[in-house]
Amino acid sequence: MTDGFGMHMGNLSRLSKAQTRSICAENPTGEKGGGARAEPGADSAAHDLGRGWKARPCITIAGGVTETIAEIEGPGAIQHIWITVDPRRWRSLILRVYWDDEETPSIETPLGDFFCMGWCERANVSSLAVCVNPAGAFNCYWEMPFRKSARITVENLSSDDVRGFFYQITYCLGKVGEDAAYLHAQWRRSNPLAYKETHTILDGVAGWGHYVGTYMAWGVNNCGWWGEGEIKFFMDGDGEFPTICGTGTEDYFCGSWNFEHPPGEYGIFSTPYAGLPQVIKPDGLYRSQQRFGMYRWHIVDPIRFVKELKVTIQALGWRNVEDGRRRFLPLQDDIASVAWWYQAEPHADFPKLPGSDYLEVV
Protein backbone atom coordinates (compact mmCIF):
# COMPACT_ATOMS: atom_id res chain seq x y z
CA MET A 1 0.00 0.00 0.00
CA THR A 2 1.28 3.50 -0.86
CA ASP A 3 0.35 6.86 0.63
CA GLY A 4 -1.08 7.96 -2.72
CA PHE A 5 1.79 10.33 -3.51
CA GLY A 6 4.67 9.99 -5.96
CA MET A 7 2.58 8.10 -8.46
CA HIS A 8 4.14 6.69 -11.63
CA MET A 9 3.68 3.71 -13.97
CA GLY A 10 5.71 1.49 -11.64
CA ASN A 11 3.42 1.86 -8.60
CA LEU A 12 0.06 2.75 -10.16
CA SER A 13 -1.43 -0.67 -9.41
CA ARG A 14 -0.80 -0.41 -5.65
CA LEU A 15 -3.77 0.49 -3.46
CA SER A 16 -3.86 3.43 -1.06
CA LYS A 17 -6.17 4.83 1.62
CA ALA A 18 -5.53 8.38 0.40
CA GLN A 19 -8.65 10.34 -0.54
CA THR A 20 -8.88 12.12 -3.90
CA ARG A 21 -10.61 15.51 -4.03
CA SER A 22 -10.89 18.20 -6.70
CA ILE A 23 -11.72 21.91 -6.66
CA CYS A 24 -13.30 23.80 -9.56
CA ALA A 25 -15.97 26.41 -10.11
CA GLU A 26 -18.59 23.63 -9.88
CA ASN A 27 -17.19 22.48 -6.50
CA PRO A 28 -15.27 25.44 -5.03
CA THR A 29 -14.59 23.75 -1.69
CA GLY A 30 -13.66 20.31 -3.05
CA GLU A 31 -15.88 18.66 -0.45
CA LYS A 32 -17.16 15.12 -0.92
CA GLY A 33 -20.44 15.21 -2.80
CA GLY A 34 -20.08 18.96 -3.25
CA GLY A 35 -20.00 19.20 -7.04
CA ALA A 36 -22.60 20.43 -9.55
CA ARG A 37 -24.82 22.05 -6.92
CA ALA A 38 -25.10 25.51 -8.48
CA GLU A 39 -28.48 26.72 -9.65
CA PRO A 40 -28.39 27.98 -13.25
CA GLY A 41 -29.34 31.64 -13.61
CA ALA A 42 -31.76 33.08 -16.12
CA ASP A 43 -28.91 33.82 -18.56
CA SER A 44 -27.20 30.44 -18.09
CA ALA A 45 -26.89 28.03 -21.03
CA ALA A 46 -28.13 25.40 -18.54
CA HIS A 47 -31.24 27.38 -17.58
CA ASP A 48 -33.62 24.96 -19.32
CA LEU A 49 -31.82 21.90 -17.94
CA GLY A 50 -31.69 22.86 -14.27
CA ARG A 51 -29.33 22.01 -11.46
CA GLY A 52 -26.44 19.63 -12.18
CA TRP A 53 -26.10 20.64 -15.86
CA LYS A 54 -22.96 22.80 -16.11
CA ALA A 55 -24.42 25.75 -14.27
CA ARG A 56 -21.11 27.27 -13.06
CA PRO A 57 -18.14 26.07 -15.16
CA CYS A 58 -15.99 29.16 -14.65
CA ILE A 59 -15.60 32.35 -12.63
CA THR A 60 -15.04 36.05 -13.26
CA ILE A 61 -12.12 37.76 -11.50
CA ALA A 62 -12.95 41.43 -11.08
CA GLY A 63 -10.41 44.10 -11.96
CA GLY A 64 -7.92 44.75 -9.15
CA VAL A 65 -9.23 41.82 -7.09
CA THR A 66 -7.43 38.80 -5.64
CA GLU A 67 -9.56 35.68 -5.88
CA THR A 68 -8.93 32.64 -3.67
CA ILE A 69 -9.51 29.63 -5.90
CA ALA A 70 -8.52 26.91 -3.42
CA GLU A 71 -8.40 26.47 0.35
CA ILE A 72 -7.47 22.96 1.45
CA GLU A 73 -6.97 21.48 4.91
CA GLY A 74 -4.20 18.90 5.01
CA PRO A 75 -2.18 16.84 5.21
CA GLY A 76 -2.08 16.06 1.53
CA ALA A 77 -0.62 16.98 -1.83
CA ILE A 78 -1.80 18.83 -4.93
CA GLN A 79 -1.22 16.52 -7.90
CA HIS A 80 -2.65 18.33 -10.92
CA ILE A 81 -3.70 21.89 -11.80
CA TRP A 82 -5.58 22.74 -15.00
CA ILE A 83 -6.36 26.34 -15.97
CA THR A 84 -7.47 28.08 -19.13
CA VAL A 85 -8.17 31.78 -19.71
CA ASP A 86 -7.75 34.40 -22.45
CA PRO A 87 -4.01 34.54 -23.42
CA ARG A 88 -4.05 38.34 -23.21
CA ARG A 89 -4.42 37.92 -19.44
CA TRP A 90 -1.49 35.58 -18.85
CA ARG A 91 0.91 38.28 -17.58
CA SER A 92 -1.64 40.40 -15.69
CA LEU A 93 -2.86 37.48 -13.55
CA ILE A 94 -0.56 36.62 -10.62
CA LEU A 95 -0.60 33.08 -9.24
CA ARG A 96 0.29 32.68 -5.55
CA VAL A 97 0.40 29.56 -3.39
CA TYR A 98 0.71 29.50 0.41
CA TRP A 99 1.61 26.40 2.44
CA ASP A 100 0.62 25.68 6.05
CA ASP A 101 -0.91 29.08 6.86
CA GLU A 102 2.26 31.00 5.96
CA GLU A 103 1.96 34.78 5.56
CA THR A 104 4.10 35.11 2.44
CA PRO A 105 3.68 32.93 -0.67
CA SER A 106 5.97 30.07 -1.61
CA ILE A 107 4.89 30.42 -5.25
CA GLU A 108 4.48 33.85 -6.85
CA THR A 109 4.62 34.26 -10.63
CA PRO A 110 2.55 35.61 -13.50
CA LEU A 111 0.15 32.86 -14.53
CA GLY A 112 1.51 32.38 -18.06
CA ASP A 113 5.15 32.17 -16.99
CA PHE A 114 4.35 29.45 -14.44
CA PHE A 115 3.03 27.37 -17.34
CA CYS A 116 5.95 28.22 -19.69
CA MET A 117 3.93 30.80 -21.66
CA GLY A 118 5.57 34.13 -20.84
CA TRP A 119 4.74 35.93 -24.08
CA CYS A 120 0.92 35.74 -23.97
CA GLU A 121 0.88 33.71 -27.18
CA ARG A 122 -0.24 30.09 -27.39
CA ALA A 123 2.21 27.27 -28.01
CA ASN A 124 2.08 23.59 -27.15
CA VAL A 125 4.30 22.15 -24.42
CA SER A 126 4.68 18.41 -23.83
CA SER A 127 6.80 17.86 -20.73
CA LEU A 128 6.54 15.86 -17.52
CA ALA A 129 6.03 18.84 -15.23
CA VAL A 130 4.03 21.21 -17.44
CA CYS A 131 1.83 20.60 -20.48
CA VAL A 132 0.13 23.26 -22.57
CA ASN A 133 -2.40 21.66 -24.87
CA PRO A 134 -4.60 23.10 -27.63
CA ALA A 135 -5.81 25.77 -27.34
CA GLY A 136 -3.93 27.24 -24.40
CA ALA A 137 -4.90 24.67 -21.75
CA PHE A 138 -2.45 24.92 -18.83
CA ASN A 139 -1.57 21.71 -16.97
CA CYS A 140 0.83 21.41 -14.01
CA TYR A 141 2.04 18.06 -12.65
CA TRP A 142 4.52 19.25 -10.01
CA GLU A 143 3.69 17.36 -6.83
CA MET A 144 2.96 19.85 -4.04
CA PRO A 145 2.81 18.31 -0.56
CA PHE A 146 1.56 20.23 2.48
CA ARG A 147 1.03 19.27 6.10
CA LYS A 148 -1.57 21.72 7.42
CA SER A 149 -3.09 23.65 4.56
CA ALA A 150 -2.79 24.94 1.01
CA ARG A 151 -4.20 28.19 -0.32
CA ILE A 152 -4.11 29.30 -3.97
CA THR A 153 -4.97 32.82 -5.09
CA VAL A 154 -5.06 34.63 -8.44
CA GLU A 155 -4.70 38.41 -8.49
CA ASN A 156 -6.01 40.44 -11.42
CA LEU A 157 -3.63 43.38 -11.84
CA SER A 158 -5.76 44.82 -14.63
CA SER A 159 -8.62 47.24 -14.01
CA ASP A 160 -10.75 45.13 -16.36
CA ASP A 161 -12.72 42.08 -15.26
CA VAL A 162 -11.36 38.72 -16.39
CA ARG A 163 -14.25 36.58 -17.52
CA GLY A 164 -14.11 32.89 -18.35
CA PHE A 165 -11.46 31.80 -15.84
CA PHE A 166 -11.69 27.99 -15.85
CA TYR A 167 -9.76 25.87 -13.35
CA GLN A 168 -9.52 22.40 -11.77
CA ILE A 169 -7.20 21.58 -8.85
CA THR A 170 -6.93 17.87 -8.00
CA TYR A 171 -5.31 16.73 -4.76
CA CYS A 172 -5.19 13.81 -2.40
CA LEU A 173 -5.48 13.80 1.38
CA GLY A 174 -3.16 11.47 3.26
CA LYS A 175 -0.02 11.23 5.36
CA VAL A 176 2.93 13.29 4.15
CA GLY A 177 6.39 11.85 4.74
CA GLU A 178 8.82 13.57 7.09
CA ASP A 179 11.31 14.15 4.26
CA ALA A 180 8.78 15.79 1.91
CA ALA A 181 9.71 19.38 1.05
CA TYR A 182 7.52 22.22 -0.22
CA LEU A 183 7.43 23.45 -3.80
CA HIS A 184 8.51 27.05 -4.43
CA ALA A 185 8.50 29.16 -7.60
CA GLN A 186 9.73 32.70 -8.13
CA TRP A 187 9.57 35.09 -11.12
CA ARG A 188 12.15 37.74 -11.99
CA ARG A 189 12.68 40.04 -14.95
CA SER A 190 15.53 42.18 -16.31
CA ASN A 191 14.12 44.59 -18.88
CA PRO A 192 16.51 45.58 -20.24
CA LEU A 193 19.42 43.73 -18.68
CA ALA A 194 22.07 46.25 -17.64
CA TYR A 195 25.25 46.27 -19.73
CA LYS A 196 27.80 43.66 -18.57
CA GLU A 197 25.43 42.49 -15.83
CA THR A 198 23.98 39.00 -15.41
CA HIS A 199 20.33 38.11 -15.07
CA THR A 200 19.48 36.73 -11.64
CA ILE A 201 17.18 33.73 -11.90
CA LEU A 202 17.13 33.11 -8.15
CA ASP A 203 18.83 34.58 -5.08
CA GLY A 204 18.31 34.80 -1.35
CA VAL A 205 17.26 31.16 -0.93
CA ALA A 206 18.08 30.02 2.58
CA GLY A 207 17.53 26.48 3.83
CA TRP A 208 17.79 22.87 2.75
CA GLY A 209 16.41 21.81 -0.60
CA HIS A 210 16.96 21.13 -4.28
CA TYR A 211 16.47 23.12 -7.48
CA VAL A 212 14.17 21.47 -10.01
CA GLY A 213 13.40 23.75 -12.94
CA THR A 214 13.88 26.89 -15.02
CA TYR A 215 11.67 28.68 -17.53
CA MET A 216 12.89 31.70 -19.47
CA ALA A 217 11.05 34.17 -21.71
CA TRP A 218 13.92 35.79 -23.63
CA GLY A 219 13.40 38.84 -25.83
CA VAL A 220 16.43 39.63 -28.01
CA ASN A 221 17.33 43.30 -28.60
CA ASN A 222 20.29 42.68 -30.95
CA CYS A 223 20.79 41.03 -34.31
CA GLY A 224 22.42 37.63 -34.49
CA TRP A 225 22.84 34.80 -32.03
CA TRP A 226 22.10 35.67 -28.41
CA GLY A 227 22.72 32.53 -26.33
CA GLU A 228 26.45 32.27 -25.54
CA GLY A 229 25.92 33.10 -21.87
CA GLU A 230 26.67 30.63 -19.10
CA ILE A 231 24.30 29.65 -16.31
CA LYS A 232 25.86 29.46 -12.84
CA PHE A 233 24.73 27.83 -9.59
CA PHE A 234 26.28 29.28 -6.43
CA MET A 235 25.54 27.18 -3.36
CA ASP A 236 26.43 26.67 0.28
CA GLY A 237 29.13 29.29 0.75
CA ASP A 238 30.34 29.81 -2.83
CA GLY A 239 31.92 33.22 -3.31
CA GLU A 240 33.00 34.70 -6.62
CA PHE A 241 33.01 31.36 -8.41
CA PRO A 242 30.13 28.86 -8.68
CA THR A 243 30.11 25.13 -8.01
CA ILE A 244 28.13 24.42 -11.21
CA CYS A 245 28.79 26.35 -14.43
CA GLY A 246 27.18 25.76 -17.81
CA THR A 247 28.73 26.22 -21.26
CA GLY A 248 26.02 28.20 -23.05
CA THR A 249 22.33 29.03 -22.93
CA GLU A 250 21.19 26.47 -25.50
CA ASP A 251 23.44 23.87 -23.86
CA TYR A 252 21.74 24.35 -20.49
CA PHE A 253 18.33 23.93 -22.13
CA CYS A 254 19.57 20.62 -23.55
CA GLY A 255 20.05 21.85 -27.12
CA SER A 256 23.22 22.65 -29.05
CA TRP A 257 24.69 24.86 -31.76
CA ASN A 258 22.27 27.79 -31.53
CA PHE A 259 19.22 25.48 -31.59
CA GLU A 260 19.77 25.69 -35.34
CA HIS A 261 17.74 23.17 -37.36
CA PRO A 262 17.42 23.23 -40.29
CA PRO A 263 20.29 25.60 -41.14
CA GLY A 264 19.17 29.17 -40.67
CA GLU A 265 16.09 28.24 -38.64
CA TYR A 266 15.42 27.59 -34.96
CA GLY A 267 14.37 24.05 -34.15
CA ILE A 268 11.24 24.17 -32.02
CA PHE A 269 11.09 21.17 -29.66
CA SER A 270 9.31 20.02 -26.51
CA THR A 271 10.52 16.94 -24.61
CA PRO A 272 9.88 15.51 -21.12
CA TYR A 273 12.77 17.42 -19.52
CA ALA A 274 13.61 20.37 -21.79
CA GLY A 275 12.30 22.37 -24.70
CA LEU A 276 12.20 25.48 -26.88
CA PRO A 277 8.45 25.54 -27.61
CA GLN A 278 8.25 29.23 -28.51
CA VAL A 279 10.08 31.07 -31.30
CA ILE A 280 8.22 34.31 -32.01
CA LYS A 281 9.59 36.15 -35.04
CA PRO A 282 9.38 39.91 -35.71
CA ASP A 283 6.58 40.93 -38.04
CA GLY A 284 7.38 44.63 -38.35
CA LEU A 285 4.10 45.65 -36.72
CA TYR A 286 3.21 43.96 -33.42
CA ARG A 287 6.50 42.15 -32.72
CA SER A 288 9.63 44.25 -32.78
CA GLN A 289 12.22 41.59 -31.98
CA GLN A 290 12.74 37.84 -31.74
CA ARG A 291 11.33 36.23 -28.62
CA PHE A 292 11.93 32.78 -27.22
CA GLY A 293 10.44 30.57 -24.51
CA MET A 294 12.56 27.74 -23.02
CA TYR A 295 12.25 25.29 -20.12
CA ARG A 296 14.59 22.87 -18.35
CA TRP A 297 13.42 20.45 -15.65
CA HIS A 298 15.91 18.93 -13.18
CA ILE A 299 13.62 16.01 -12.38
CA VAL A 300 16.19 13.21 -12.59
CA ASP A 301 19.12 15.53 -11.85
CA PRO A 302 18.00 17.94 -9.09
CA ILE A 303 20.59 20.44 -7.92
CA ARG A 304 20.87 19.91 -4.18
CA PHE A 305 21.86 22.53 -1.61
CA VAL A 306 22.01 22.51 2.18
CA LYS A 307 22.16 26.16 3.23
CA GLU A 308 21.71 28.56 0.31
CA LEU A 309 21.39 28.92 -3.46
CA LYS A 310 21.85 31.61 -6.10
CA VAL A 311 21.35 31.10 -9.86
CA THR A 312 22.42 33.55 -12.59
CA ILE A 313 22.74 33.55 -16.38
CA GLN A 314 24.76 35.70 -18.76
CA ALA A 315 23.45 37.28 -21.98
CA LEU A 316 26.13 37.13 -24.68
CA GLY A 317 26.16 37.52 -28.44
CA TRP A 318 28.98 38.02 -30.93
CA ARG A 319 30.80 41.04 -32.37
CA ASN A 320 33.57 41.34 -34.92
CA VAL A 321 36.83 43.12 -34.14
CA GLU A 322 39.43 44.67 -36.46
CA ASP A 323 41.67 41.63 -36.76
CA GLY A 324 38.77 39.60 -38.13
CA ARG A 325 38.33 37.57 -34.99
CA ARG A 326 35.12 37.45 -32.98
CA ARG A 327 34.60 38.58 -29.42
CA PHE A 328 31.65 38.13 -27.12
CA LEU A 329 29.14 40.99 -27.01
CA PRO A 330 27.34 41.59 -23.68
CA LEU A 331 23.64 41.97 -24.49
CA GLN A 332 20.92 44.11 -22.96
CA ASP A 333 17.96 41.85 -23.58
CA ASP A 334 14.52 41.51 -22.02
CA ILE A 335 14.81 38.39 -19.84
CA ALA A 336 12.10 36.99 -17.57
CA SER A 337 12.47 33.73 -15.67
CA VAL A 338 10.74 31.38 -13.27
CA ALA A 339 12.77 29.21 -10.90
CA TRP A 340 11.26 26.12 -9.25
CA TRP A 341 12.74 24.45 -6.17
CA TYR A 342 11.73 22.31 -3.21
CA GLN A 343 12.89 23.22 0.27
CA ALA A 344 12.10 22.79 3.93
CA GLU A 345 10.16 25.70 5.39
CA PRO A 346 10.48 28.45 6.44
CA HIS A 347 11.58 30.18 3.23
CA ALA A 348 13.12 33.62 2.88
CA ASP A 349 10.81 36.40 1.70
CA PHE A 350 10.69 36.97 -2.06
CA PRO A 351 11.59 40.30 -3.66
CA LYS A 352 8.53 42.47 -4.10
CA LEU A 353 6.84 41.77 -7.40
CA PRO A 354 7.04 44.85 -9.66
CA GLY A 355 3.97 46.74 -10.86
CA SER A 356 1.82 45.78 -13.80
CA ASP A 357 3.66 48.11 -16.22
CA TYR A 358 6.93 46.22 -15.67
CA LEU A 359 5.25 42.84 -16.09
CA GLU A 360 3.54 43.80 -19.33
CA VAL A 361 4.50 42.17 -22.62
CA VAL A 362 5.19 44.90 -25.15
Buried (B, 14 or more C-beta within 10 A) or exposed (E): EBBBBEBEEEEEEEEBEBEBBBBBBBBBEBEEEBBBBBEBEEEBEBEEEEEBBEBBBBBEBBEEEEBEBBBBEBBBBBBBBBBBBEBBBBBBBBBBBBBBEBEEBBBBBBBBBBBBBBBBBBBBBBBEBBBBBEEBBBBBBBBBBBBBBBBBBBBBBBEEEBEEBBBBBBBBBBBBEEEBBBBBBBBBBBBBBEEEBBBBBBBBBEBBBBBBBBBBBBBBBBEEBBBBBBBBBBBEEBEEEBEEEBEBBBBBBBBEEBBBBEEEEBEBBBBEBBBBBBBBEEEEEEBEBBBBBBBBBBEEEBBBBEEBBBBBBBBBBBEEEEEEEEEEBBBBBBBBBBBBBBBEBBBBEBEEBEEBEEBBBE
